Amino acid sequence: METMIMECQHLSVDGVPITDSESGIVQNIIIIPFTANVDTVARPKLQNRIQFNGYDGCSWCYHPGKYCDGSMRYIMLENDAPLRSHEDHLIDLKNALKFNKPIRGVKGESILLALDQFDIVWDLPPDYMHGSLLGVTKQLWAKWSNAYFKKPHLEKIKSRMLHIKLIRDIRRSIRPLEFAGKYKATEWRTWLLFLSLPVLKDILPEDEFLSFSKFVSSVYELLKEKITDDDLRKVEYNLLNFTGQSEIDYYEGFITFNVHSLNHYCHAVKHCGPFWSTSAFPFENGSFEFMREINAPNGCLRQISEKWLRKNAFEAALSQIPPHKNDTNRTLQYCKNLFSAREPLKKCTIVIMNPTVSSDNKPTNIVNSFDISKTHTSTKLIETPKKTNNKRKNNVRQPRNKINSKKPKKNNEDQNNVSQPKKATKPKMPNINQTQKQNVVTRKGNKTKNQANNSKITKSMVVQIKKEKVEVSDFHH
């Protein structure tokens, strides 16, 4: 983190010289960081303040919080709590360092204070991906499914969802309601903005449905490209109404930090812009790309940084190479795909044990049974008969006769006349080398004596499948 802050300071003071390729003019561009898009857990760590589950845990106001239902809740107050500011944060920081204890939630100095033009409070805006989608929306569904929705309601919701055709812009379709507990943020977004209102109509109680519709419309307004002051005032009123109505409908235990942070959405949009510009969706996608660069458990950060810088340097150098007459599209495509996802293997071998060969010995039946088309790359199917272990068969103990296994009753008169049973003799162990020789089948067609006496005929077949041709090699009987 310190290295990144030093780089940001250098970019904000010295800038980056950029040369225009057409005019050749060199311009110095100053880069100033003005926002940090983080989730609810990382935000207090960057601010060096108390987390949301403690008293004075709100990052944007001085709400004291109330401990109820085993955790911290931010219930509605008679008078709104005053908002925090960068100047107030510095005063609290000074007092915290003086008395060596947290003051109004501030524990100590943050590394982000080294940036001159960075607001430690409002340049860390709320993230609607974790707060609204994975927070409030998921929390509402859990509340409804436990309190209101019975089996007939769920069946009605499923049927309505199946009859709704979504737009093509939604790349990830939503899964059935049975997997609602494992929904991703994109699925909750689809549910909130496109499916929830038409599906829940006449199923939810009227008061809760109207309150929820205000929350849906507010999130939709804050995701637009252009937001006016009138829109912000309307959204602020709707979110405040939704928070207060939720406390009435679902009691104080429902007002978590995610629900409380809805009251700060409008002020955050005024300071940092719409939600689509401060969302964590692009960063979550980037973290997936970084994870693909890890090939070993040790030194993960070094692997990511080295491979990512090498990839960017290679792509920049490739774009500056002038086209040559001898260059082909295949060569350029190969260079571009060096750092892309790995292509599937061109050759693979599938070994099938216990083959079931048809009477007509058609290899196409085997190909169809494994759903392998002729357009696939070269693949080999090797069928081998199941090997029998004669050594184990000879060592298997035969079950005793049930009649003979019963012990005779001993009478006092006949006890002396009962004959003693003979001791069981140990079976002779077969010679290991001899059994191995009996199981050997040579490719020249020679058969052993043990196989000649068997009535069953074993077959081994080698099927070679190529792109457009299927060949069957020799059969061994």
Phi and psi in degrees as a GROMACS rama.xvg file:
@    title "Ramachandran Plot"
@    xaxis  label "Phi"
@    yaxis  label "Psi"
@TYPE xy
-64.2319  -38.1805  GLU-2
-63.975  -40.7742  THR-3
-65.7643  -39.3413  MET-4
-64.7228  -39.4005  ILE-5
-64.5906  -39.3574  MET-6
-66.3787  -39.6415  GLU-7
-64.7649  -38.8659  CYS-8
-64.0967  -40.4235  GLN-9
-64.6826  -41.643  HIS-10
-69.4356  -33.1088  LEU-11
-77.4389  -17.5868  SER-12
-105.069  -56.1452  VAL-13
-85.9727  -34.1199  ASP-14
79.6604  -170.656  GLY-15
-127.923  122.591  VAL-16
-76.3505  128.209  PRO-17
-126.378  131.347  ILE-18
-103.206  130.194  THR-19
-75.3712  125.857  ASP-20
-68.3499  -27.8156  SER-21
-85.3441  -52.3084  GLU-22
-90.6614  -19.9465  SER-23
77.6416  10.8562  GLY-24
-80.6226  134.623  ILE-25
-97.6264  126.289  VAL-26
-122.171  142.321  GLN-27
-101.771  117.553  ASN-28
-105.776  127.025  ILE-29
-92.462  129.562  ILE-30
-112.884  119.912  ILE-31
-119.443  120.631  ILE-32
-74.1438  128.897  PRO-33
-122.122  -3.99098  PHE-34
-154.861  153.571  THR-35
-130.634  113.226  ALA-36
-92.6363  103.253  ASN-37
-132.463  168.558  VAL-38
-88.8494  -175.32  ASP-39
-69.2626  -28.6904  THR-40
-80.4809  -38.0478  VAL-41
-78.3813  -24.9917  ALA-42
-60.7969  -52.7944  ARG-43
-64.8169  -25.2898  PRO-44
-70.4065  -38.448  LYS-45
-69.9554  -35.0164  LEU-46
-81.0443  -13.1696  GLN-47
56.9789  58.603  ASN-48
-139.206  175.25  ARG-49
-68.4705  143.349  ILE-50
-73.4276  171.414  GLN-51
-66.643  -17.3429  PHE-52
-92.1462  16.4381  ASN-53
-124.098  172.1  GLY-54
-65.6726  143.89  TYR-55
56.2261  40.7585  ASP-56
-91.4697  -3.28332  GLY-57
-75.3016  135.633  CYS-58
-80.6533  -12.3164  SER-59
-123.665  -8.78094  TRP-60
-146.428  172.392  CYS-61
-99.9439  40.114  TYR-62
-68.36  126.869  HIS-63
-71.2431  -30.1788  PRO-64
86.2429  157.073  GLY-65
-137.606  132.733  LYS-66
-89.0276  113.103  TYR-67
-152.657  153.549  CYS-68
57.1176  32.495  ASP-69
79.7241  5.63267  GLY-70
-155.655  176.073  SER-71
-83.0453  133.972  MET-72
-127.644  150.254  ARG-73
-117.2  82.7  TYR-74
-77.0116  166.488  ILE-75
-71.3208  138.562  MET-76
-106.936  160.586  LEU-77
-63.5349  -42.3852  GLU-78
-115.726  135.063  ASN-79
-61.2857  140.162  ASP-80
-68.7924  140.567  ALA-81
-64.6329  147.478  PRO-82
-78.8986  151.736  LEU-83
-82.4876  161.224  ARG-84
-144.89  168.386  SER-85
-65.0284  -39.4229  HIS-86
-67.113  -42.5078  GLU-87
-64.5097  -34.7802  ASP-88
-64.077  -39.5  HIS-89
-65.9716  -36.699  LEU-90
-66.1153  -44.4218  ILE-91
-63.7256  -35.7095  ASP-92
-64.9976  -41.6938  LEU-93
-62.1613  -42.9315  LYS-94
-69.6241  -35.3723  ASN-95
-65.5014  -39.6723  ALA-96
-71.0664  -30.0572  LEU-97
-72.3175  -47.0229  LYS-98
-94.1321  -5.10359  PHE-99
59.2241  45.2741  ASN-100
-159.17  158.41  LYS-101
-63.4153  135.078  PRO-102
-119.202  113.899  ILE-103
51.2423  39.7332  ARG-104
93.8513  -14.2552  GLY-105
-89.5908  123.852  VAL-106
-96.7875  -35.6888  LYS-107
-171.685  -167.057  GLY-108
-79.329  140.688  GLU-109
-101.514  148.508  SER-110
-70.5856  -21.0975  ILE-111
-71.4237  -15.2574  LEU-112
-69.518  -12.9755  LEU-113
-70.7027  -20.0177  ALA-114
-80.851  124.464  LEU-115
-66.2886  -43.9078  ASP-116
-103.927  29.6146  GLN-117
-108.064  126.123  PHE-118
-86.2311  117.882  ASP-119
-70.1916  -15.4592  ILE-120
-101.306  -60.6272  VAL-121
-94.3015  -5.86814  TRP-122
-84.0739  2.74473  ASP-123
-114.938  76.6936  LEU-124
-74.7437  162.747  PRO-125
-68.6587  144.596  PRO-126
-99.9188  118.274  ASP-127
-73.6417  -18.5126  TYR-128
-65.8803  -49.0863  MET-129
-84.4598  -32.6336  HIS-130
-81.6934  -48.2748  GLY-131
-89.73  -43.9376  SER-132
-82.3081  -61.7025  LEU-133
-78.3688  -8.39272  LEU-134
-104.025  -80.1874  GLY-135
-69.1318  -45.5969  VAL-136
-63.1218  -45.9035  THR-137
-65.5839  -35.9351  LYS-138
-66.9065  -38.9069  GLN-139
-65.2683  -43.4459  LEU-140
-63.0694  -40.509  TRP-141
-63.3539  -37.3482  ALA-142
-68.2354  -43.9085  LYS-143
-68.1563  -42.628  TRP-144
-65.4751  -27.2526  SER-145
-87.9243  -28.0496  ASN-146
-103.02  -40.5606  ALA-147
-111.766  -45.8181  TYR-148
-77.4244  120.059  PHE-149
-104.846  -173.963  LYS-150
-62.3726  -43.25  LYS-151
-61.9204  -37.2608  PRO-152
-65.511  -41.6106  HIS-153
-66.1325  -38.1768  LEU-154
-64.6287  -38.1241  GLU-155
-67.6027  -39.0641  LYS-156
-65.3839  -40.6752  ILE-157
-62.9856  -44.3755  LYS-158
-64.4077  -37.6567  SER-159
-68.0536  -38.7287  ARG-160
-65.7462  -34.7709  MET-161
-70.4216  -25.0463  LEU-162
-90.0645  0.50921  HIS-163
-99.3028  127.179  ILE-164
-101.246  117.627  LYS-165
-81.6941  161.137  LEU-166
-75.0714  164.811  ILE-167
-74.0889  -19.2265  ARG-168
-66.0789  -19.8733  ASP-169
-83.5673  102.097  ILE-170
-77.8512  -30.7514  ARG-171
-109.524  112.852  ARG-172
-73.5551  151.161  SER-173
-80.6197  141.476  ILE-174
-81.9385  168.654  ARG-175
-61.4033  166.555  PRO-176
-68.1205  -19.1047  LEU-177
-63.5469  -23.7521  GLU-178
-103.531  22.126  PHE-179
-62.3147  -31.4437  ALA-180
-68.2278  -17.412  GLY-181
-112.227  16.8977  LYS-182
-62.9962  142.676  TYR-183
-83.3067  171.835  LYS-184
-63.9809  -35.7362  ALA-185
-66.0184  -34.2806  THR-186
-70.292  -39.5407  GLU-187
-66.9559  -32.2627  TRP-188
-66.2945  -42.2989  ARG-189
-62.7349  -41.4754  THR-190
-64.9545  -44.6171  TRP-191
-68.8307  -47.258  LEU-192
-88.529  -24.2887  LEU-193
-120.585  -31.1607  PHE-194
-110.45  -29.9171  LEU-195
-63.2737  -49.3977  SER-196
-66.8093  -49.3923  LEU-197
-67.8592  -24.9421  PRO-198
-81.8654  -39.4684  VAL-199
-87.9627  -0.500008  LEU-200
-66.161  135.533  LYS-201
66.6782  7.63632  ASP-202
-108.495  -47.7108  ILE-203
-74.3877  154.23  LEU-204
-60.2487  152.517  PRO-205
-62.0232  -42.7152  GLU-206
-64.3311  -43.7859  ASP-207
-68.8674  -34.0725  GLU-208
-67.6433  -41.5634  PHE-209
-66.0595  -40.3791  LEU-210
-65.3009  -41.1068  SER-211
-67.5366  -35.0774  PHE-212
-63.42  -32.4336  SER-213
-67.7139  -37.3073  LYS-214
-65.9852  -41.5331  PHE-215
-64.9697  -46.1604  VAL-216
-65.0342  -33.3483  SER-217
-67.8518  -43.8352  SER-218
-64.4004  -38.1667  VAL-219
-64.3914  -40.9046  TYR-220
-66.4851  -38.0398  GLU-221
-76.091  -8.07064  LEU-222
-97.3917  0.542467  LEU-223
-75.2368  161.114  LYS-224
-75.407  -34.1864  GLU-225
-122.426  123.906  LYS-226
-125.865  123.354  ILE-227
-89.9464  171.11  THR-228
-66.9083  -34.8066  ASP-229
-65.2705  -38.4287  ASP-230
-63.5614  -40.1118  ASP-231
-66.6637  -39.5274  LEU-232
-64.7555  -40.209  ARG-233
-66.4752  -42.2825  LYS-234
-65.5039  -40.0036  VAL-235
-62.3914  -40.1374  GLU-236
-67.2897  -42.1462  TYR-237
-65.8517  -41.0759  ASN-238
-68.7567  -37.0441  LEU-239
-66.0741  -38.8629  LEU-240
-65.6734  -40.7375  ASN-241
-64.3937  -41.8287  PHE-242
-64.6105  -44.6346  THR-243
-67.2139  -40.1123  GLY-244
-68.0359  -33.0998  GLN-245
-66.182  -36.5223  SER-246
-67.071  -32.1248  GLU-247
-74.2063  -43.1964  ILE-248
-76.7996  -41.0577  ASP-249
-113.771  6.09745  TYR-250
72.139  178.919  TYR-251
-67.9742  -28.0187  GLU-252
-64.8239  -16.1747  GLY-253
-82.0127  -21.8007  PHE-254
-82.3104  79.6012  ILE-255
-80.8944  -177.861  THR-256
-65.2144  -35.2634  PHE-257
-63.8959  -40.0801  ASN-258
-69.3533  -39.7122  VAL-259
-65.883  -36.132  HIS-260
-67.5406  -13.5525  SER-261
-60.3395  -29.5661  LEU-262
-71.0777  -13.1728  ASN-263
-104.617  4.62941  HIS-264
-64.6699  -44.7394  TYR-265
-65.5942  -42.3854  CYS-266
-65.7255  -35.6221  HIS-267
-68.308  -36.4805  ALA-268
-67.6464  -37.3639  VAL-269
-61.797  -35.2838  LYS-270
-87.3516  -38.6398  HIS-271
-117.309  -10.3787  CYS-272
105.76  -179.962  GLY-273
-61.9136  167.937  PRO-274
-67.8781  -30.0456  PHE-275
-67.9443  -21.2367  TRP-276
-86.5885  -18.025  SER-277
-119.125  18.3565  THR-278
-78.755  157.479  SER-279
-92.4773  3.69223  ALA-280
-60.4528  -48.265  PHE-281
-62.1536  -34.1391  PRO-282
-73.1365  -35.3323  PHE-283
-65.0209  -37.5733  GLU-284
-67.9968  -38.4375  ASN-285
-66.2366  -34.9954  GLY-286
-64.5365  -33.1933  SER-287
-65.4888  -40.2768  PHE-288
-65.7304  -36.038  GLU-289
-67.4055  -37.3599  PHE-290
-64.3678  -26.2097  MET-291
-72.3016  -15.7728  ARG-292
-86.7022  -3.74066  GLU-293
-90.4526  124.368  ILE-294
-119.853  -7.01578  ASN-295
-143.079  153.032  ALA-296
-73.5922  -21.7622  PRO-297
-100.162  141.687  ASN-298
67.2152  45.7753  GLY-299
-65.0603  -42.951  CYS-300
-63.9454  -38.9382  LEU-301
-67.4575  -39.4077  ARG-302
-62.2025  -45.1041  GLN-303
-63.6521  -47.2789  ILE-304
-65.8418  -45.007  SER-305
-66.0041  -45.7122  GLU-306
-69.7315  -36.097  LYS-307
-70.3872  -40.9374  TRP-308
-67.0367  -38.5439  LEU-309
-64.3781  -38.7986  ARG-310
-65.3816  -45.1768  LYS-311
-65.4793  -39.9043  ASN-312
-65.2681  -38.9644  ALA-313
-67.056  -43.4325  PHE-314
-65.4009  -37.3116  GLU-315
-66.4224  -41.0314  ALA-316
-68.5132  -35.5043  ALA-317
-67.3795  -35.1785  LEU-318
-71.3733  -22.3671  SER-319
-90.3016  -7.24733  GLN-320
-75.0386  124.959  ILE-321
-71.011  149.635  PRO-322
-66.4992  143.025  PRO-323
-118.637  153.336  HIS-324
-66.3781  -35.602  LYS-325
-80.6769  -11.2782  ASN-326
-70.7862  135.836  ASP-327
-109.945  163.572  THR-328
-63.7107  -31.2753  ASN-329
-66.8987  -38.8839  ARG-330
-67.0467  -44.8011  THR-331
-64.9553  -39.4549  LEU-332
-66.5106  -35.0429  GLN-333
-64.6958  -41.0899  TYR-334
-66.865  -36.5396  CYS-335
-71.8199  -28.2  LYS-336
-91.9587  7.73959  ASN-337
-63.8137  -37.3094  LEU-338
-107.584  13.3985  PHE-339
-88.3976  -174.713  SER-340
-63.7768  148.398  ALA-341
-68.7875  138.98  ARG-342
-79.2657  154.157  GLU-343
-66.3495  155.28  PRO-344
-63.6155  140.86  LEU-345
-81.0173  -21.6815  LYS-346
-132.615  140.67  LYS-347
-150.125  156.185  CYS-348
-122.719  128.805  THR-349
-117.007  120.159  ILE-350
-101.803  123.13  VAL-351
-108.631  118.019  ILE-352
-92.1455  151.084  MET-353
55.8502  63.874  ASN-354
-70.9415  150.979  PRO-355
-116.472  92.4167  THR-356
-89.7522  132.49  VAL-357
-73.5994  168.248  SER-358
-67.7785  -35.373  SER-359
-84.2398  -3.22416  ASP-360
55.7891  48.4238  ASN-361
-91.7392  121.108  LYS-362
-69.61  -21.1501  PRO-363
-65.9651  -28.9192  THR-364
-64.7174  -38.5025  ASN-365
-69.0165  -39.5519  ILE-366
-63.9828  -43.1346  VAL-367
-68.7177  -31.3814  ASN-368
-67.0826  -25.5011  SER-369
-103.611  9.1923  PHE-370
55.2473  46.468  ASP-371
-107.807  117.92  ILE-372
-87.5646  163.562  SER-373
-72.2585  -17.9663  LYS-374
-79.9871  -5.61108  THR-375
-69.8681  163.521  HIS-376
-69.0771  171.452  THR-377
-60.0218  123.129  SER-378
-133.854  146.224  THR-379
-115.295  130.04  LYS-380
-110.897  119.594  LEU-381
-115.104  118.397  ILE-382
-104.393  128.821  GLU-383
-127.416  142.08  THR-384
-71.2796  155.289  PRO-385
-73.0052  128.443  LYS-386
-81.8612  136.718  LYS-387
-102.702  139.967  THR-388
-98.0733  98.1305  ASN-389
-67.313  -29.0961  ASN-390
-63.6796  -40.9585  LYS-391
-70.8013  -34.1609  ARG-392
-65.36  -39.2853  LYS-393
-69.5926  -25.0811  ASN-394
-90.318  -1.83956  ASN-395
-72.9904  129.299  VAL-396
-78.2394  131.268  ARG-397
-74.6958  140.094  GLN-398
-67.2494  143.596  PRO-399
-77.2909  154.223  ARG-400
-69.7401  134.18  ASN-401
-64.2108  -33.1436  LYS-402
-70.5687  -44.3011  ILE-403
-75.8085  -18.9838  ASN-404
-74.8421  -18.445  SER-405
-74.223  135.616  LYS-406
-78.8405  135.664  LYS-407
-70.2259  148.955  PRO-408
-74.1216  136.228  LYS-409
-94.9167  119.306  LYS-410
-104.094  155.992  ASN-411
-66.799  -30.8827  ASN-412
-76.3243  -42.3748  GLU-413
-95.0457  9.54771  ASP-414
-66.2636  -34.8877  GLN-415
-78.9997  -22.2216  ASN-416
-87.5847  -7.47616  ASN-417
-73.0899  129.232  VAL-418
-79.4249  142.702  SER-419
-75.7733  138.172  GLN-420
-71.1575  151.153  PRO-421
-74.2219  149.559  LYS-422
-73.3478  138.206  LYS-423
-74.0229  134.737  ALA-424
-88.7342  145.826  THR-425
-74.021  136.381  LYS-426
-69.7683  147.088  PRO-427
-71.9721  134.642  LYS-428
-77.6821  132.227  MET-429
-70.4948  156.571  PRO-430
-72.4081  127.188  ASN-431
-66.6976  -41.0468  ILE-432
-64.7597  -35.0363  ASN-433
-68.1065  -41.4889  GLN-434
-68.0329  -33.8546  THR-435
-67.7236  -37.1429  GLN-436
-66.7439  -32.4026  LYS-437
-70.0431  -27.7377  GLN-438
-88.6521  -5.77619  ASN-439
-78.6963  132.561  VAL-440
-122.49  117.607  VAL-441
-82.9275  154.095  THR-442
-77.3288  -9.96901  ARG-443
-80.454  -2.87323  LYS-444
97.0721  3.14584  GLY-445
-72.816  140.749  ASN-446
-117.174  147.197  LYS-447
-86.4078  171.163  THR-448
-67.6597  -36.0176  LYS-449
-65.2154  -38.5364  ASN-450
-76.0216  -30.0878  GLN-451
-66.8642  -30.8382  ALA-452
-80.2376  -20.2888  ASN-453
-71.2335  140.469  ASN-454
-80.3349  -27.3929  SER-455
-82.436  145.396  LYS-456
-110.264  123.984  ILE-457
-92.8817  145.989  THR-458
-128.496  139.925  LYS-459
-124.38  130.404  SER-460
-130.658  136.441  MET-461
-115.067  118.948  VAL-462
-111.877  121.804  VAL-463
-106.356  120.569  GLN-464
-107.262  122.695  ILE-465
-110.874  -173.641  LYS-466
-62.5636  -44.6447  LYS-467
-130.669  15.9109  GLU-468
-149.17  140.077  LYS-469
-117.804  122.482  VAL-470
-118.69  141.835  GLU-471
-116.795  123.287  VAL-472
-85.069  -167.723  SER-473
-68.7395  151.937  ASP-474
-103.265  139.743  PHE-475
-113.204  120.539  HIS-476
